[in-house]
Amino acid sequence: MPRKRTLKLRCPICKKPVKSGDAEFPFCSDRCRTIDLGKWASGAYVIPSVEDADEQIREVTPEDSDEES
Ligand SMILES: [Zn+2]
C-alpha cells in the first residue's frame, strides 16, 4: 500500500511550511538546502556542545549557593 502521508514540517532555514513530498524536502527550495549545507560546513550547528554546557552549569550552581550561605 503506497505511503502518501504528507507530514507538515517547516523549512529549517526560512520556516516556511514544507510537505514531505516536496522535491527539496525537508527544505522549501534548493536555495534553503544550500544554505543549510553551508551552516553545517561552517560549524553553525554544534548541538552536542550546547548540551555539555547546560550540564556543566547545573553541576556548578548548587556548589555556588552552598558557599554563600
Ligand atoms: Zn526555506
N, CA, C, O and the ligand as a Tripos MOL2 file, in Angstrom:
@<TRIPOS>MOLECULE
protein
  277   275    70     0     0
PROTEIN
NO_CHARGES

@<TRIPOS>ATOM
      1 N           0.8470   -1.2060    0.0000 N.3       1 MET1
      2 CA          0.0000    0.0000    0.0000 C.3       1 MET1
      3 C           0.8770    1.2490    0.0000 C.2       1 MET1
      4 O           1.7560    1.4070    0.8470 O.2       1 MET1
      5 N           0.6280    2.1120   -0.9450 N.am      2 PRO2
      6 CA          1.5010    3.2880   -1.1060 C.3       2 PRO2
      7 C           1.3790    4.2570    0.0440 C.2       2 PRO2
      8 O           0.2810    4.5490    0.5190 O.2       2 PRO2
      9 N           2.5210    4.7530    0.4870 N.am      3 ARG3
     10 CA          2.5120    5.7270    1.5830 C.3       3 ARG3
     11 C           2.3780    7.1280    1.0170 C.2       3 ARG3
     12 O           3.3030    7.6420    0.3880 O.2       3 ARG3
     13 N           1.2340    7.7400    1.2400 N.am      4 LYS4
     14 CA          1.0490    9.1030    0.7240 C.3       4 LYS4
     15 C           0.7660   10.0730    1.8490 C.2       4 LYS4
     16 O           0.0560   11.0620    1.6660 O.2       4 LYS4
     17 N           1.3170    9.7920    3.0040 N.am      5 ARG5
     18 CA          1.1120   10.7230    4.1240 C.3       5 ARG5
     19 C           1.9520   11.9700    3.9130 C.2       5 ARG5
     20 O           3.1340   11.8870    3.5820 O.2       5 ARG5
     21 N           1.3370   13.1170    4.1050 N.am      6 THR6
     22 CA          2.1000   14.3610    3.9840 C.3       6 THR6
     23 C           2.3330   14.9400    5.3720 C.2       6 THR6
     24 O           1.4040   15.3970    6.0380 O.2       6 THR6
     25 N           3.5660   14.9110    5.7840 N.am      7 LEU7
     26 CA          3.9090   15.4950    7.0750 C.3       7 LEU7
     27 C           4.0410   16.9990    6.9360 C.2       7 LEU7
     28 O           4.6670   17.4980    6.0000 O.2       7 LEU7
     29 N           3.4540   17.7040    7.8630 N.am      8 LYS8
     30 CA          3.5920   19.1590    7.8320 C.3       8 LYS8
     31 C           4.8210   19.5590    8.6390 C.2       8 LYS8
     32 O           4.8350   19.4910    9.8680 O.2       8 LYS8
     33 N           5.8310   19.9700    7.9220 N.am      9 LEU9
     34 CA          7.0540   20.4030    8.5850 C.3       9 LEU9
     35 C           7.4240   21.7790    8.0900 C.2       9 LEU9
     36 O           6.8870   22.2670    7.0960 O.2       9 LEU9
     37 N           8.3330   22.3860    8.7830 N.am     10 ARG10
     38 CA          8.7850   23.7130    8.3780 C.3      10 ARG10
     39 C          10.2230   23.6580    7.8890 C.2      10 ARG10
     40 O          11.0520   22.9130    8.4110 O.2      10 ARG10
     41 N          10.4900   24.4510    6.8920 N.am     11 CYS11
     42 CA         11.8460   24.5700    6.3790 C.3      11 CYS11
     43 C          12.7370   25.0870    7.5120 C.2      11 CYS11
     44 O          12.4500   26.1390    8.0830 O.2      11 CYS11
     45 N          13.8220   24.3600    7.8500 N.am     12 PRO12
     46 CA         14.6780   24.7850    8.9590 C.3      12 PRO12
     47 C          15.3780   26.1090    8.7060 C.2      12 PRO12
     48 O          15.9300   26.7050    9.6300 O.2      12 PRO12
     49 N          15.3600   26.5700    7.4730 N.am     13 ILE13
     50 CA         16.0680   27.8080    7.1520 C.3      13 ILE13
     51 C          15.1370   29.0070    7.2100 C.2      13 ILE13
     52 O          15.4230   29.9720    7.9180 O.2      13 ILE13
     53 N          14.0230   28.9680    6.4770 N.am     14 CYS14
     54 CA         13.1620   30.1450    6.4010 C.3      14 CYS14
     55 C          11.8310   29.9200    7.1070 C.2      14 CYS14
     56 O          10.9920   30.8210    7.1310 O.2      14 CYS14
     57 N          11.6180   28.7320    7.6870 N.am     15 LYS15
     58 CA         10.4280   28.4060    8.4800 C.3      15 LYS15
     59 C           9.1480   28.3670    7.6520 C.2      15 LYS15
     60 O           8.0500   28.4550    8.2030 O.2      15 LYS15
     61 N           9.2780   28.2390    6.3680 N.am     16 LYS16
     62 CA          8.0950   28.0830    5.5300 C.3      16 LYS16
     63 C           7.5970   26.6510    5.6240 C.2      16 LYS16
     64 O           8.4090   25.7260    5.6490 O.2      16 LYS16
     65 N           6.2780   26.4370    5.6770 N.am     17 PRO17
     66 CA          5.7560   25.0660    5.7230 C.3      17 PRO17
     67 C           6.1920   24.2630    4.4990 C.2      17 PRO17
     68 O           6.1170   24.7490    3.3700 O.2      17 PRO17
     69 N           6.6460   23.0320    4.7300 N.am     18 VAL18
     70 CA          7.1040   22.1750    3.6470 C.3      18 VAL18
     71 C           6.3740   20.8430    3.7370 C.2      18 VAL18
     72 O           6.1950   20.3030    4.8290 O.2      18 VAL18
     73 N           5.9550   20.3190    2.6050 N.am     19 LYS19
     74 CA          5.3350   18.9910    2.5740 C.3      19 LYS19
     75 C           6.4000   17.9390    2.3820 C.2      19 LYS19
     76 O           7.3930   18.1590    1.6870 O.2      19 LYS19
     77 N           6.1850   16.7800    3.0110 N.am     20 SER20
     78 CA          7.1980   15.7210    2.9430 C.3      20 SER20
     79 C           7.3650   15.2110    1.5230 C.2      20 SER20
     80 O           8.3580   14.5430    1.2330 O.2      20 SER20
     81 N           6.4370   15.4990    0.6320 N.am     21 GLY21
     82 CA          6.5540   15.0370   -0.7400 C.3      21 GLY21
     83 C           7.3140   15.9910   -1.6360 C.2      21 GLY21
     84 O           7.5440   15.6940   -2.8080 O.2      21 GLY21
     85 N           7.7010   17.1180   -1.1040 N.am     22 ASP22
     86 CA          8.3880   18.0980   -1.9330 C.3      22 ASP22
     87 C           9.7610   17.6010   -2.3730 C.2      22 ASP22
     88 O          10.4070   16.8250   -1.6700 O.2      22 ASP22
     89 N          10.1880   18.0470   -3.5190 N.am     23 ALA23
     90 CA         11.4500   17.5780   -4.0840 C.3      23 ALA23
     91 C          12.6280   17.9680   -3.2020 C.2      23 ALA23
     92 O          13.5970   17.2180   -3.0910 O.2      23 ALA23
     93 N          12.5490   19.1230   -2.5850 N.am     24 GLU24
     94 CA         13.6770   19.6130   -1.7890 C.3      24 GLU24
     95 C          13.4830   19.3430   -0.2980 C.2      24 GLU24
     96 O          14.2350   19.8660    0.5250 O.2      24 GLU24
     97 N          12.4840   18.5330    0.0590 N.am     25 PHE25
     98 CA         12.2290   18.2010    1.4640 C.3      25 PHE25
     99 C          13.5180   17.7620    2.1620 C.2      25 PHE25
    100 O          14.2890   17.0250    1.5470 O.2      25 PHE25
    101 N          13.8000   18.1600    3.3910 N.am     26 PRO26
    102 CA         12.9260   18.9540    4.2730 C.3      26 PRO26
    103 C          13.0370   20.4680    4.0740 C.2      26 PRO26
    104 O          12.6020   21.2360    4.9320 O.2      26 PRO26
    105 N          13.5960   20.8890    2.9860 N.am     27 PHE27
    106 CA         13.7200   22.3190    2.7340 C.3      27 PHE27
    107 C          12.6810   22.7450    1.7180 C.2      27 PHE27
    108 O          12.1770   21.9180    0.9590 O.2      27 PHE27
    109 N          12.3540   24.0300    1.6970 N.am     28 CYS28
    110 CA         11.3160   24.5140    0.7990 C.3      28 CYS28
    111 C          11.8640   24.7180   -0.6060 C.2      28 CYS28
    112 O          11.1020   24.7590   -1.5720 O.2      28 CYS28
    113 N          13.1690   24.8440   -0.7210 N.am     29 SER29
    114 CA         13.7500   25.1220   -2.0310 C.3      29 SER29
    115 C          15.2130   24.7160   -2.0520 C.2      29 SER29
    116 O          15.8290   24.4760   -1.0140 O.2      29 SER29
    117 N          15.7490   24.6480   -3.2550 N.am     30 ASP30
    118 CA         17.1700   24.3010   -3.3800 C.3      30 ASP30
    119 C          18.0420   25.3410   -2.7010 C.2      30 ASP30
    120 O          19.1120   25.0240   -2.1820 O.2      30 ASP30
    121 N          17.5780   26.5840   -2.7070 N.am     31 ARG31
    122 CA         18.3390   27.6650   -2.0860 C.3      31 ARG31
    123 C          18.5160   27.4070   -0.5860 C.2      31 ARG31
    124 O          19.6200   27.5250   -0.0530 O.2      31 ARG31
    125 N          17.4180   27.0550    0.0840 N.am     32 CYS32
    126 CA         17.4960   26.8210    1.5260 C.3      32 CYS32
    127 C          18.3500   25.5900    1.8360 C.2      32 CYS32
    128 O          19.0550   25.5620    2.8450 O.2      32 CYS32
    129 N          18.2880   24.5800    0.9770 N.am     33 ARG33
    130 CA         19.1050   23.3930    1.2090 C.3      33 ARG33
    131 C          20.5900   23.7560    1.1230 C.2      33 ARG33
    132 O          21.4020   23.2560    1.9010 O.2      33 ARG33
    133 N          20.9300   24.6080    0.1960 N.am     34 THR34
    134 CA         22.3260   25.0450    0.0500 C.3      34 THR34
    135 C          22.7580   25.8460    1.2650 C.2      34 THR34
    136 O          23.8860   25.7040    1.7380 O.2      34 THR34
    137 N          21.8660   26.6900    1.7730 N.am     35 ILE35
    138 CA         22.1940   27.4790    2.9640 C.3      35 ILE35
    139 C          22.4480   26.5500    4.1510 C.2      35 ILE35
    140 O          23.3730   26.7710    4.9330 O.2      35 ILE35
    141 N          21.6230   25.5090    4.2790 N.am     36 ASP36
    142 CA         21.7840   24.5810    5.3990 C.3      36 ASP36
    143 C          23.1090   23.8400    5.3000 C.2      36 ASP36
    144 O          23.8030   23.6690    6.3020 O.2      36 ASP36
    145 N          23.4570   23.4050    4.1120 N.am     37 LEU37
    146 CA         24.7380   22.7240    3.9240 C.3      37 LEU37
    147 C          25.8800   23.6300    4.3380 C.2      37 LEU37
    148 O          26.8470   23.1760    4.9500 O.2      37 LEU37
    149 N          25.7750   24.9020    4.0080 N.am     38 GLY38
    150 CA         26.8150   25.8590    4.3780 C.3      38 GLY38
    151 C          26.9100   26.0110    5.8820 C.2      38 GLY38
    152 O          28.0050   26.1920    6.4150 O.2      38 GLY38
    153 N          25.7770   25.9410    6.5820 N.am     39 LYS39
    154 CA         25.7920   26.0740    8.0460 C.3      39 LYS39
    155 C          26.5170   24.9060    8.6750 C.2      39 LYS39
    156 O          27.3340   25.0850    9.5780 O.2      39 LYS39
    157 N          26.2160   23.6960    8.1930 N.am     40 TRP40
    158 CA         26.9040   22.5220    8.7340 C.3      40 TRP40
    159 C          28.3920   22.6410    8.4920 C.2      40 TRP40
    160 O          29.1990   22.3520    9.3760 O.2      40 TRP40
    161 N          28.7550   23.0670    7.2930 N.am     41 ALA41
    162 CA         30.1710   23.1290    6.9250 C.3      41 ALA41
    163 C          30.9130   24.1480    7.7810 C.2      41 ALA41
    164 O          32.0810   23.9450    8.1140 O.2      41 ALA41
    165 N          30.2470   25.2360    8.1380 N.am     42 SER42
    166 CA         30.9170   26.2940    8.9000 C.3      42 SER42
    167 C          30.8000   26.0680   10.4050 C.2      42 SER42
    168 O          31.3030   26.8750   11.1870 O.2      42 SER42
    169 N          30.1480   24.9890   10.8220 N.am     43 GLY43
    170 CA         30.0550   24.6730   12.2390 C.3      43 GLY43
    171 C          29.0010   25.4710   12.9770 C.2      43 GLY43
    172 O          29.0990   25.6470   14.1910 O.2      43 GLY43
    173 N          27.9910   25.9590   12.2630 N.am     44 ALA44
    174 CA         26.9390   26.7360   12.9180 C.3      44 ALA44
    175 C          26.0850   25.8430   13.8140 C.2      44 ALA44
    176 O          25.5300   26.3070   14.8100 O.2      44 ALA44
    177 N          25.9790   24.5590   13.4610 N.am     45 TYR45
    178 CA         25.2180   23.6230   14.2820 C.3      45 TYR45
    179 C          26.1870   22.8100   15.1280 C.2      45 TYR45
    180 O          26.9010   21.9600   14.5990 O.2      45 TYR45
    181 N          26.2220   23.0530   16.4130 N.am     46 VAL46
    182 CA         27.1000   22.2770   17.2880 C.3      46 VAL46
    183 C          26.2580   21.8070   18.4680 C.2      46 VAL46
    184 O          26.4620   22.2360   19.6040 O.2      46 VAL46
    185 N          25.3100   20.9200   18.1820 N.am     47 ILE47
    186 CA         24.3190   20.5300   19.1830 C.3      47 ILE47
    187 C          24.9370   19.8450   20.4070 C.2      47 ILE47
    188 O          24.5570   20.2000   21.5230 O.2      47 ILE47
    189 N          25.8660   18.8870   20.2770 N.am     48 PRO48
    190 CA         26.4340   18.2280   21.4630 C.3      48 PRO48
    191 C          27.1000   19.2160   22.4220 C.2      48 PRO48
    192 O          26.9870   19.0530   23.6370 O.2      48 PRO48
    193 N          27.7740   20.2100   21.9190 N.am     49 SER49
    194 CA         28.4600   21.1740   22.7730 C.3      49 SER49
    195 C          27.4610   21.9620   23.6170 C.2      49 SER49
    196 O          27.7290   22.2630   24.7800 O.2      49 SER49
    197 N          26.3170   22.2940   23.0370 N.am     50 VAL50
    198 CA         25.3060   23.0450   23.7750 C.3      50 VAL50
    199 C          24.8130   22.2180   24.9600 C.2      50 VAL50
    200 O          24.6210   22.7610   26.0480 O.2      50 VAL50
    201 N          24.6070   20.9150   24.7690 N.am     51 GLU51
    202 CA         24.1430   20.0620   25.8580 C.3      51 GLU51
    203 C          25.2100   19.9590   26.9470 C.2      51 GLU51
    204 O          24.8800   19.9760   28.1330 O.2      51 GLU51
    205 N          26.4600   19.8530   26.5680 N.am     52 ASP52
    206 CA         27.5380   19.7700   27.5530 C.3      52 ASP52
    207 C          27.5600   21.0190   28.4280 C.2      52 ASP52
    208 O          27.6760   20.9200   29.6500 O.2      52 ASP52
    209 N          27.4510   22.1910   27.8120 N.am     53 ALA53
    210 CA         27.4910   23.4360   28.5610 C.3      53 ALA53
    211 C          26.3360   23.5080   29.5510 C.2      53 ALA53
    212 O          26.5030   23.9860   30.6730 O.2      53 ALA53
    213 N          25.1530   23.0290   29.1310 N.am     54 ASP54
    214 CA         23.9880   23.0830   30.0010 C.3      54 ASP54
    215 C          24.2070   22.2020   31.2290 C.2      54 ASP54
    216 O          23.8280   22.5850   32.3360 O.2      54 ASP54
    217 N          24.8110   21.0300   31.0500 N.am     55 GLU55
    218 CA         25.0620   20.1370   32.1760 C.3      55 GLU55
    219 C          26.0720   20.7350   33.1370 C.2      55 GLU55
    220 O          25.9320   20.6080   34.3530 O.2      55 GLU55
    221 N          27.0670   21.3730   32.6040 N.am     56 GLN56
    222 CA         28.0980   21.9610   33.4620 C.3      56 GLN56
    223 C          27.5090   23.0430   34.3510 C.2      56 GLN56
    224 O          27.8630   23.1470   35.5260 O.2      56 GLN56
    225 N          26.6130   23.8460   33.7970 N.am     57 ILE57
    226 CA         26.0050   24.9300   34.5770 C.3      57 ILE57
    227 C          25.2020   24.3390   35.7380 C.2      57 ILE57
    228 O          25.2570   24.8530   36.8550 O.2      57 ILE57
    229 N          24.4570   23.2580   35.4750 N.am     58 ARG58
    230 CA         23.6350   22.6640   36.5200 C.3      58 ARG58
    231 C          24.5110   22.0750   37.6250 C.2      58 ARG58
    232 O          24.1190   22.1010   38.7920 O.2      58 ARG58
    233 N          25.6770   21.5500   37.2870 N.am     59 GLU59
    234 CA         26.5460   20.9620   38.3050 C.3      59 GLU59
    235 C          27.1710   22.0440   39.1880 C.2      59 GLU59
    236 O          27.3560   21.8340   40.3870 O.2      59 GLU59
    237 N          27.4840   23.1570   38.6220 N.am     60 VAL60
    238 CA         28.2020   24.2000   39.3530 C.3      60 VAL60
    239 C          27.2720   25.0040   40.2570 C.2      60 VAL60
    240 O          27.6770   25.4210   41.3420 O.2      60 VAL60
    241 N          26.0320   25.2270   39.8230 N.am     61 THR61
    242 CA         25.1360   26.1210   40.5420 C.3      61 THR61
    243 C          24.9220   25.7410   42.0230 C.2      61 THR61
    244 O          25.0030   26.6330   42.8670 O.2      61 THR61
    245 N          24.6520   24.4640   42.3900 N.am     62 PRO62
    246 CA         24.4210   24.1310   43.8090 C.3      62 PRO62
    247 C          25.6280   24.4510   44.6760 C.2      62 PRO62
    248 O          25.4540   24.9110   45.8050 O.2      62 PRO62
    249 N          26.8380   24.2270   44.1960 N.am     63 GLU63
    250 CA         28.0340   24.5000   44.9960 C.3      63 GLU63
    251 C          28.1540   25.9960   45.2920 C.2      63 GLU63
    252 O          28.5300   26.3970   46.3930 O.2      63 GLU63
    253 N          27.8270   26.8140   44.2830 N.am     64 ASP64
    254 CA         27.9120   28.2530   44.4640 C.3      64 ASP64
    255 C          26.9750   28.7340   45.5700 C.2      64 ASP64
    256 O          27.3780   29.5310   46.4170 O.2      64 ASP64
    257 N          25.7330   28.2590   45.5700 N.am     65 SER65
    258 CA         24.7610   28.7280   46.5590 C.3      65 SER65
    259 C          25.1270   28.2150   47.9480 C.2      65 SER65
    260 O          24.8160   28.8710   48.9430 O.2      65 SER65
    261 N          25.7890   27.0450   48.0400 N.am     66 ASP66
    262 CA         26.1780   26.4950   49.3290 C.3      66 ASP66
    263 C          27.2720   27.3370   49.9760 C.2      66 ASP66
    264 O          27.2900   27.5370   51.1900 O.2      66 ASP66
    265 N          28.1720   27.8180   49.1460 N.am     67 GLU67
    266 CA         29.2650   28.6410   49.6770 C.3      67 GLU67
    267 C          28.7450   29.9680   50.2390 C.2      67 GLU67
    268 O          29.2750   30.4900   51.2200 O.2      67 GLU67
    269 N          27.7120   30.4950   49.6090 N.am     68 GLU68
    270 CA         27.1930   31.8040   50.0210 C.3      68 GLU68
    271 C          26.5020   31.7430   51.3920 C.2      68 GLU68
    272 O          26.5630   32.7090   52.1520 O.2      68 GLU68
    273 N          25.8380   30.6080   51.7190 N.am     69 SER69
    274 CA         25.0600   30.5400   52.9510 C.3      69 SER69
    275 C          25.8530   30.0000   54.1310 C.2      69 SER69
    276 O          25.3180   29.8890   55.2340 O.2      69 SER69
    277 ZN         13.1600   27.6290    3.0600 Zn       70 ZN70
@<TRIPOS>BOND
     1     1     2 1
     2     2     3 1
     3     3     4 2
     4     3     5 am
     5     5     6 1
     6     6     7 1
     7     7     8 2
     8     7     9 am
     9     9    10 1
    10    10    11 1
    11    11    12 2
    12    11    13 am
    13    13    14 1
    14    14    15 1
    15    15    16 2
    16    15    17 am
    17    17    18 1
    18    18    19 1
    19    19    20 2
    20    19    21 am
    21    21    22 1
    22    22    23 1
    23    23    24 2
    24    23    25 am
    25    25    26 1
    26    26    27 1
    27    27    28 2
    28    27    29 am
    29    29    30 1
    30    30    31 1
    31    31    32 2
    32    31    33 am
    33    33    34 1
    34    34    35 1
    35    35    36 2
    36    35    37 am
    37    37    38 1
    38    38    39 1
    39    39    40 2
    40    39    41 am
    41    41    42 1
    42    42    43 1
    43    43    44 2
    44    43    45 am
    45    45    46 1
    46    46    47 1
    47    47    48 2
    48    47    49 am
    49    49    50 1
    50    50    51 1
    51    51    52 2
    52    51    53 am
    53    53    54 1
    54    54    55 1
    55    55    56 2
    56    55    57 am
    57    57    58 1
    58    58    59 1
    59    59    60 2
    60    59    61 am
    61    61    62 1
    62    62    63 1
    63    63    64 2
    64    63    65 am
    65    65    66 1
    66    66    67 1
    67    67    68 2
    68    67    69 am
    69    69    70 1
    70    70    71 1
    71    71    72 2
    72    71    73 am
    73    73    74 1
    74    74    75 1
    75    75    76 2
    76    75    77 am
    77    77    78 1
    78    78    79 1
    79    79    80 2
    80    79    81 am
    81    81    82 1
    82    82    83 1
    83    83    84 2
    84    83    85 am
    85    85    86 1
    86    86    87 1
    87    87    88 2
    88    87    89 am
    89    89    90 1
    90    90    91 1
    91    91    92 2
    92    91    93 am
    93    93    94 1
    94    94    95 1
    95    95    96 2
    96    95    97 am
    97    97    98 1
    98    98    99 1
    99    99   100 2
   100    99   101 am
   101   101   102 1
   102   102   103 1
   103   103   104 2
   104   103   105 am
   105   105   106 1
   106   106   107 1
   107   107   108 2
   108   107   109 am
   109   109   110 1
   110   110   111 1
   111   111   112 2
   112   111   113 am
   113   113   114 1
   114   114   115 1
   115   115   116 2
   116   115   117 am
   117   117   118 1
   118   118   119 1
   119   119   120 2
   120   119   121 am
   121   121   122 1
   122   122   123 1
   123   123   124 2
   124   123   125 am
   125   125   126 1
   126   126   127 1
   127   127   128 2
   128   127   129 am
   129   129   130 1
   130   130   131 1
   131   131   132 2
   132   131   133 am
   133   133   134 1
   134   134   135 1
   135   135   136 2
   136   135   137 am
   137   137   138 1
   138   138   139 1
   139   139   140 2
   140   139   141 am
   141   141   142 1
   142   142   143 1
   143   143   144 2
   144   143   145 am
   145   145   146 1
   146   146   147 1
   147   147   148 2
   148   147   149 am
   149   149   150 1
   150   150   151 1
   151   151   152 2
   152   151   153 am
   153   153   154 1
   154   154   155 1
   155   155   156 2
   156   155   157 am
   157   157   158 1
   158   158   159 1
   159   159   160 2
   160   159   161 am
   161   161   162 1
   162   162   163 1
   163   163   164 2
   164   163   165 am
   165   165   166 1
   166   166   167 1
   167   167   168 2
   168   167   169 am
   169   169   170 1
   170   170   171 1
   171   171   172 2
   172   171   173 am
   173   173   174 1
   174   174   175 1
   175   175   176 2
   176   175   177 am
   177   177   178 1
   178   178   179 1
   179   179   180 2
   180   179   181 am
   181   181   182 1
   182   182   183 1
   183   183   184 2
   184   183   185 am
   185   185   186 1
   186   186   187 1
   187   187   188 2
   188   187   189 am
   189   189   190 1
   190   190   191 1
   191   191   192 2
   192   191   193 am
   193   193   194 1
   194   194   195 1
   195   195   196 2
   196   195   197 am
   197   197   198 1
   198   198   199 1
   199   199   200 2
   200   199   201 am
   201   201   202 1
   202   202   203 1
   203   203   204 2
   204   203   205 am
   205   205   206 1
   206   206   207 1
   207   207   208 2
   208   207   209 am
   209   209   210 1
   210   210   211 1
   211   211   212 2
   212   211   213 am
   213   213   214 1
   214   214   215 1
   215   215   216 2
   216   215   217 am
   217   217   218 1
   218   218   219 1
   219   219   220 2
   220   219   221 am
   221   221   222 1
   222   222   223 1
   223   223   224 2
   224   223   225 am
   225   225   226 1
   226   226   227 1
   227   227   228 2
   228   227   229 am
   229   229   230 1
   230   230   231 1
   231   231   232 2
   232   231   233 am
   233   233   234 1
   234   234   235 1
   235   235   236 2
   236   235   237 am
   237   237   238 1
   238   238   239 1
   239   239   240 2
   240   239   241 am
   241   241   242 1
   242   242   243 1
   243   243   244 2
   244   243   245 am
   245   245   246 1
   246   246   247 1
   247   247   248 2
   248   247   249 am
   249   249   250 1
   250   250   251 1
   251   251   252 2
   252   251   253 am
   253   253   254 1
   254   254   255 1
   255   255   256 2
   256   255   257 am
   257   257   258 1
   258   258   259 1
   259   259   260 2
   260   259   261 am
   261   261   262 1
   262   262   263 1
   263   263   264 2
   264   263   265 am
   265   265   266 1
   266   266   267 1
   267   267   268 2
   268   267   269 am
   269   269   270 1
   270   270   271 1
   271   271   272 2
   272   271   273 am
   273   273   274 1
   274   274   275 1
   275   275   276 2
@<TRIPOS>SUBSTRUCTURE
     1 MET1         2 RESIDUE 1 A MET
     2 PRO2         6 RESIDUE 1 A PRO
     3 ARG3        10 RESIDUE 1 A ARG
     4 LYS4        14 RESIDUE 1 A LYS
     5 ARG5        18 RESIDUE 1 A ARG
     6 THR6        22 RESIDUE 1 A THR
     7 LEU7        26 RESIDUE 1 A LEU
     8 LYS8        30 RESIDUE 1 A LYS
     9 LEU9        34 RESIDUE 1 A LEU
    10 ARG10       38 RESIDUE 1 A ARG
    11 CYS11       42 RESIDUE 1 A CYS
    12 PRO12       46 RESIDUE 1 A PRO
    13 ILE13       50 RESIDUE 1 A ILE
    14 CYS14       54 RESIDUE 1 A CYS
    15 LYS15       58 RESIDUE 1 A LYS
    16 LYS16       62 RESIDUE 1 A LYS
    17 PRO17       66 RESIDUE 1 A PRO
    18 VAL18       70 RESIDUE 1 A VAL
    19 LYS19       74 RESIDUE 1 A LYS
    20 SER20       78 RESIDUE 1 A SER
    21 GLY21       82 RESIDUE 1 A GLY
    22 ASP22       86 RESIDUE 1 A ASP
    23 ALA23       90 RESIDUE 1 A ALA
    24 GLU24       94 RESIDUE 1 A GLU
    25 PHE25       98 RESIDUE 1 A PHE
    26 PRO26      102 RESIDUE 1 A PRO
    27 PHE27      106 RESIDUE 1 A PHE
    28 CYS28      110 RESIDUE 1 A CYS
    29 SER29      114 RESIDUE 1 A SER
    30 ASP30      118 RESIDUE 1 A ASP
    31 ARG31      122 RESIDUE 1 A ARG
    32 CYS32      126 RESIDUE 1 A CYS
    33 ARG33      130 RESIDUE 1 A ARG
    34 THR34      134 RESIDUE 1 A THR
    35 ILE35      138 RESIDUE 1 A ILE
    36 ASP36      142 RESIDUE 1 A ASP
    37 LEU37      146 RESIDUE 1 A LEU
    38 GLY38      150 RESIDUE 1 A GLY
    39 LYS39      154 RESIDUE 1 A LYS
    40 TRP40      158 RESIDUE 1 A TRP
    41 ALA41      162 RESIDUE 1 A ALA
    42 SER42      166 RESIDUE 1 A SER
    43 GLY43      170 RESIDUE 1 A GLY
    44 ALA44      174 RESIDUE 1 A ALA
    45 TYR45      178 RESIDUE 1 A TYR
    46 VAL46      182 RESIDUE 1 A VAL
    47 ILE47      186 RESIDUE 1 A ILE
    48 PRO48      190 RESIDUE 1 A PRO
    49 SER49      194 RESIDUE 1 A SER
    50 VAL50      198 RESIDUE 1 A VAL
    51 GLU51      202 RESIDUE 1 A GLU
    52 ASP52      206 RESIDUE 1 A ASP
    53 ALA53      210 RESIDUE 1 A ALA
    54 ASP54      214 RESIDUE 1 A ASP
    55 GLU55      218 RESIDUE 1 A GLU
    56 GLN56      222 RESIDUE 1 A GLN
    57 ILE57      226 RESIDUE 1 A ILE
    58 ARG58      230 RESIDUE 1 A ARG
    59 GLU59      234 RESIDUE 1 A GLU
    60 VAL60      238 RESIDUE 1 A VAL
    61 THR61      242 RESIDUE 1 A THR
    62 PRO62      246 RESIDUE 1 A PRO
    63 GLU63      250 RESIDUE 1 A GLU
    64 ASP64      254 RESIDUE 1 A ASP
    65 SER65      258 RESIDUE 1 A SER
    66 ASP66      262 RESIDUE 1 A ASP
    67 GLU67      266 RESIDUE 1 A GLU
    68 GLU68      270 RESIDUE 1 A GLU
    69 SER69      274 RESIDUE 1 A SER
    70 ZN70       277 GROUP 0 **** ****
